[in-house]
Amino acid sequence: MLNVSFGSSVGKKFNEDGTFRPFPGNTIICLLDQTSEVFLRAKTLRNELASSTLSPCLAALPDESLHMTAIEGVCDQVRKQEYWTQKLFLDADLVSVDAFLVQQWKTLPPLCEVSMTFDHLRVDSGICIGLHPTSDEDEKRIRAWRDVVGDALGFRFPGHETYAFHISLAYGIHMPDVQQLEFLQAFKEHFDRTCKQTPFSFTVPEPSLTFFDDMSHFHTHLIPRSI
């Protein structure tokens, strides 16, 4: 059975009609090249969901937002010590946090080549493509990189060691009815089965330090802050 918790992002990242709410922050992500096979597969899957009977329950992410998170950053509206950089005070403004991250980022090593494989369709507060490192070496490489970068930036959030890699496709904004849940269950089973029968792997794009005002776009350069 699906453990669906659609709606938890409403009033935070999204309005009830699926439009974006202000949710400023920063994060380290692997932006998908829009000419790549992994982007085309993620886009196709997102489009299938966005045009399905489940559409009224979803806020689908635009092309520019399709990415794999490498390390979660901080959000202005989530000021909890365990989800904030340990290098700055909890009341530091985002301008100061952004500036600190930019300076530290210049000193950090690249990820280098890591391969990920589509694993399953993850359904909880939204819908994501669940990923797993293709080999033990890929797992060791990305986990070691996350440790080095996380320590330098003060990003060691709960679950750091077991972080589940994924590509977000859509956020859930309304709970599905029975028929919509049945569709989602069948959709997930088909995707999961395809992942096992015809595995798809891709080389992870080099991570970028990014800045955002909401979930519609992630900028690879500093942006003006109004807070």
Buried (B, 14 or more C-beta within 10 A) or exposed (E): EEEBEBBBBBEEBBEEEBEBBEBBBBBBBBBBEEEEEBBEBBBEBBEEBBEBBBEEBBBBBEEEBBBBBBBBBBBBEEEEEEBBBBBBEEEBEBEEBBEBBBEBBEEBEEBEEBBBBBBBBBBEBBBBBBBBBBEEEBBEBBBEBBBEBBEBBBBBBEEBEEBEBBBBBBBBBBEBEEEBBEBBBEBBEEBBEEBEEEEEBBBBBEBBBBBBBBBEBBBEEBBEBEE
